[in-house]
Each structure stands twice: as structure tokens, then as C-alpha cells.
Amino acid sequence: MRFHSFASLALSATMLAGVSFSVHAQAPSGDFRAAVQAVRQACDSDTKQYCADKQGREVFACLRQNSDKLSQGCKDAMAKLPQRRPAAPPPDQQ
């Protein structure tokens, strides 16, 4: 019984470490966070005008959808936003 408990504990710790690593590996870089902050500042009035009812990622999608209406400063900040690669599909879908 002791071996089973130890093995379960070791497996749980290994799985938890894997989850922690995968979450950390997908965290945005400092450059990305800085670019997002620049977009928020440059696009503040555009966001209020075109995307006031949106929150979080929806704001960026809304800004992209209204790109032809945005101020030049907002367009410039959006252009500097690094493109993030889409997350890999779960292993069972590859």
C-alpha cells in the first residue's frame, strides 16, 4: 500500500510539473506585453468609439475589424503588435 501511495504522489507531482511548464511556456513575453500596452494607450479613443462594449481579447478583434476607421497612431501601434502563433492542438487531435 505504501508503494502505491508513493507512486501516486510521484505521478501527481510529475503531472503538475508538466502543467506548470506548459502554462509557463505559453506565457506572453515582455515584448508582447509592452506592445499590448502600447496598443491600449494609442487606441484608447478608438476603443471607446468603436469597441466600447467589448472586453479582453474581444477589444483587439474589434479593433482589427474596424482597422480602416482607426486613428493613424492606433494603426501604427497595431502594426507593431507581434503575431502570436496559434496554440498547438491537443495531442489527441494531431
Secondary structure as UniProt FT lines:
FT   HELIX           2..25
FT   HELIX           30..42
FT   HELIX           44..50
FT   TURN            52..53
FT   HELIX           57..65
FT   HELIX           67..69
FT   HELIX           72..79
FT   HELIX           91..93
//
